[in-house]
Amino acid sequence: MPVTPSVLIIYTGGTIGMVEDPKTGELHAFDFKHLADQVPELKKFEVSITTISLEKPIDSSDMRPGNWAEFARLIQENYTLYDGFVILHGSDTMAFSASALSFMLEDLSKPVIFTGSQLPIGTIRTDGKENLITSIEIAAAKIDGKPIVPEVAIYFEYQLYRGNRTHKFNADHFQAFQSSNYPVLAQAGVTIKYDVNAIQHYVPGKKLKVSTQMDTNIVILKLFPGISAKVVKAITSIDGLKAIVLETFGAGNGPIDLELFSYLESALNKGVVILNITQCNSGSVVQGKYQTSSVFNRIGIIGGADITTEAAVTKLMYLFGKNLPLDEIKTLLRTSIRGEITETA
C-alpha cells in the first residue's frame, strides 16, 4: 500500500492566521489546532497534516534572525518525521525569511514552502485558502518517491518561486511577489506544472546541516542623486561594521565623487566587505561596463550579479555568522551556494 505523505505546518504569524471577531471586528490569531474548521477542504487531502504554532505569533515586520533560527531548529528537530514543511508567515518580510532559511538549511533535500495571504483566512474573499492548500500539495509532492521541490520556496497566488530569488513588490494585490531574474518553479492551474529544469535537483543521501548564527553587523546603503559624502562617511564609520550592501544605479553604477569613493575605500581597507547590487527590480550588476562603475572594481568592491537585496543581506549575515576567513567570504559572495545568483563564465 502507498505510504501517506506527511507535512508539518509551522504557523509563525501573519495575516493568513487571522480571523475576525464577529462582535468587535478585530482581527486575532486563531488556534491552528482547529485549522480544518477554517479550511474544511483539508479533510479531503490524502496527506497527514500536523500543525505547530509559535507560542506568540510574530508580525512579519518584527521578524528577526533569532526567529529564523527558531524556524530552522524546528525543521531540524522534525526533519526525519515529515516529507515536507509549510511555513505560514506574514508577507512583508517573507522574502527575507525564505532567503535566510535557504542559507541556514544546507544540503536540504525536502520542500520548505513559505506562504501567507493578503486577506485573513476567515474572510470570504481570502487568498489564504488556496495558498495554503496548494502549498501543502507541493510540500507533499513526489515522483518515484523523490520530492519534486527539495528547496526553500515561496508559494503565492498560483506561482511557486525560489525563496532567495523573490521580493515583495505589491502591497495591494494578491500577486504580491516577483522573481525577476529567475523563472517560477511551478505554476498552479487545473494542474500544478513544475519547471523541473529550474528546480534544485534532488540528491539522495544528503544529511541536513543547520547553521543558526547570523551576524547582523550589516547595512544597506542606497545611492541617490545628490547623496552627501558625509552620509557615506557616517555609515562606513559604524563601529563593528562587517559589510555594506551597496544599492547602485542600473548595472552597478554610482556618481563620480572622489570624496565618496575615499570613504568606501577606507572601509574596504579596514576589512569591511562591500557588495554592489542593482536598485532595479531585474537585471544584473556588471562592474566596469560603464566608467561610473570601473572605480568599484579598482578599489575592491564585489559585484553582486543579479542577487536580490533580501538574499544579499541574509547571505552576508550567514557567511559572517560562520566566522569564515575574509577571503573565503569574498569568494562565496561571487559563488551561487543556494541558487541565489546567476553565475557567468
Disulfide bonds with the S-S distance in Angstrom:
none
